[in-house]
Amino acid sequence: MNWLGQQRYNDTDRGPRVAWMVTYADMMTIILTFMILLLSISTIAQTKYEVIVEQFTGERVGNLHDVQEAIDEIIAAAELDSDVDTDLDDDGLTVEFSDALLFPTGSDELRDEALPVFEPIRVHLAEELDPHYGIIVEGYTDDVPIHSGRFASNWELSAARAIHVKERLEDAGVDPRRLSIEGYADTRPATDVDLLHEETVAELDDDKLEEVRSANRRVVIRIDTMPAERIEQLMEISPDYEQYHPDHREDDDDDDDEPDRSGPFGTD
């Protein structure tokens, strides 16, 4: 076979082997376009964004990790690991207190035994938590109907306990505009056992029933980044919140990309 024939053979032979790349490139382009479209119409929770940044860069954005570590040290020092628990995920930081630690049965007044751990936690949140984080206090009860002249139902009791904790945080110095409360009574069980079903309750022995009810009686402090709209509202009142607005952070990033044209004595 002469050279021209060999060249024609090689070109023909190579064609089918690379033809799949055209289809593959088209498919990748379509997928990329689709992902960009999804990103353009979606919003990423700020706390989730902070977690993603830390996972990819190793750098911490915000100070939820530092706050969690400090609270864990407070819990360990008070030897109350079984009564107070922290958890940090894409939805923010939660600090969960058992009801038995914080409140007597049927009451919304804090126990004296809770002060050694609750007081330093609330002070730390007031002094160290970055101001762009909002705090939601959630109150929960068990399914036992309340018999009290002060509270007509467990709904009122759960809300009153959340309000009491909220007021303590406010007294410590947390901006009340960053605080909110939620009361759930017995409608959000802490375990997989739902005591609102009578058949489920009938299947449990007394010890297991009390264990489940004890887990359901709790107060949760939930910390997450406030929406940008809320930060904008607070910016109108106080300039302290401006640096935490997403647009402000983007401007800072743009400024970092610009070369420094200043000399040793100021701008050249």
N, C-alpha and C positions, 0 to 999 in steps of 0.2 A: 504493500500500500504506500503510495507516494505521500509526500508531506501534506499536500492540500487535502487529500482524502482523510489522512489521520486527523488533521485539524477539524474537518467537518464532523468526523465521528466523535471527537472529544466534545465539541460544542453541543451536538445533539444529545450526547450521553449525559452531559452536565445539566441540561435544562430541566428535566423532570425531578432531579434531586433537589433543586432549590425552589421549585414552583410553590411548595408548601409555605415558604417564608412570606409570600405575598398575602396569603390568606391569614397566616398567623399575625402579621403586622396589622392587617385590617381589624382583626378581632381584638388585639391589644389596644388599638386606638379607640375602638368603640367602648371597651371596658373602662379605659381611662376617662373618656368623656362622660360616661355614666357616673363614675365616682366623683368627678369634679362637680357634676350637677347635684349629686346628693349632698356634697359638702357645702355647696353654695346655698342650699335651702334648709340646712340643719344648723342647730346650735349645740355647742359642746359645753357642758357644765364646767364652770371654772375650776372646781375642785378636781374633776376628772382630767382637765387640761394640765393641772399642776402635777398630778400623778404620772401622766404620760411623759411630760417633760423630764421628770426625775428619772423615770425608767430609761429614757433614751440618752440623757446627758449626765446623769448622776448628780445634777445640781438641784437643790431644793428651791421650789417656788412657793412663797407663802411660808407660814410657820406652824402649820398643823402638826407636823412631825415633832417639832420641838415642844409644843404644848402637850401632846400626848405623852412624850417621854417624861416631862415634868410631873404630869398628873399621875403617871404610873409610879414614879418615885414617892409621891405623897401617899398613894394607896399602900405601897409596900412598907413605908415607914410606920403607918398606922396599923399594919397587919390586918387589913380589911380586904384582901384579895377576893374573898368569897362573896363580899357584899357590894363591891364596886368593880366595874369592868369597863375597859375602853376598847374601841374598835375604830380603825381608820380604813376607809375604802373610797371608791369613786364618788360616793354620795356624801362624803365628809367625815367628821369625827363625832363619835357618839360616846357619851359617858353615862353609863347605866347604874343607877343606885337601886338596891333592893328596898322595898317598902318597909321591911322590918327595921332597917337601919335608920331611915329618915323619919318615919312617922309612927306614932301609936295607932292602934286600931280605931278607925272611925274619926281620926283627927287630921287636921292640916297644919298642926304646929310641930316644928322640927324637934326631934329628940335631942337631949343633951349629948347622948353618946355619938351622935352624928357629927358634932361640931369639929372634933379633931381632924376629920378628913374633909368635911364639906367647906369649912372656912378657908383653908389654904387653897383649895381648888377654885373657889369663887374669886378670891383675891388674884390668883394667877390669871384667870380668864380676863379679869378687869384690867390688869396691868400689862400682860404680855401678848394677848391675842391680837393679831393684826385687825385694824378697824374695818376692813372690808368683809369680815366674816359676820354673818348673822347667827343668832342663837335662838333656837326653838326649844322650849321646855315642854315635855310631854308627860301627862299624868295618866296612870293606868290603875285599875282596881281588879279585884276578883269578882266572881259572880254572886257572892253572898249579898242579899239585899241589906241595905243599911237601915238601921233603926236609930235615927238621931233626929232631934228636933231642929238641928242646924242645917242638915243636908237632906233634901227630899229624895235624892237618888245617888247612885254611884257616879253618875255623870257630873253632878255638882261637886262631889268629893274629889274626883280626879282633876277637875278644873281648878278647884281651890288649892290643891297641893301644887299644881303647876304654877299657879299665881304666887304662892308663897315662895317657891324657889326663885321665880322671876324677880320678885321684890328683893330677895337677898342679893341676887346678882346686881340689881340696880343700885342697891345700897353700897355695894363694893366699888361702884364706879363705872359699870358697863352702861354705855349710852342706851337709854330706853328705846330709842328709835331702831336699835338693832335687835330688840327682844320681841318675842311673841310666845304665846302659850297655846297648847292644844290639850283637850281632855277627851279620853277615849273610853272611860269606864272599863267594862269587861269585854269590849268588842274587838280587841286586838290581842289575842293570846300570845304569850311569849314562847309557847311550845306548839307542837303539832296537835295537841289535845284541845279541842274546842268544847268548853264547858257549857256553851249555849245550847248544846244538844242534850236533851235529857237522857237519851239512850247511852250516850258516852259517859255521863256522870254515873249512871247505874252500874256500868261495867267496872268502875274503879273501886279499889278498896280504900279505906279511910286514909291510910298513909300516903298512897299515891295521889289521892284527891287533894290532900293538904299540900303535897309537894308541888302540884300543878298550880294550885291557887297562890301559893307563896311566890312562884316564879312570875305569875301574872301581876302581882302587886309590886309596882316599880315606878320610878321616875327616870326619864331619859332626857339628858341635855344633848341636843343635836346641833352641831356646828357646821355650817357650810357657807360658801361664798354667796353674798347677796347678789341678786340680779343687777345688771348694769343700769336698768331704769331706776332701781332703788338708790344705787350709789349716786346717780345723777341728781336725784331729789336731795340727798344729803349734802352733795357738793354745793347746792344753792344756799345751804345753811352754814356749812363749815368747810373751809378749804382743805381740811385734813384728809378728806376722802378723795381728793382729785387724783392723787398719785395712784390710786387703786382702780381707776376707771380703765376699761380695756383700751379705749382710744388713746389715753395718756401713755399706756405702756407701749403701744405701737409707735407713738411719736418718739419715745425714748429709744426704741430699737433703731428707728431711722437716724436719730442723732448719733447713735454709736457707730453707724456705718460711715459717717462723714469724717474726713481726715481732720486732725487737729492742726489748725492754722495759727494757733497762738504762739507767740514767742515767750521767752522767759519773763518778760515784763508786761504781758498782756497780748492783745490782738496785734498782729503785724499790720 
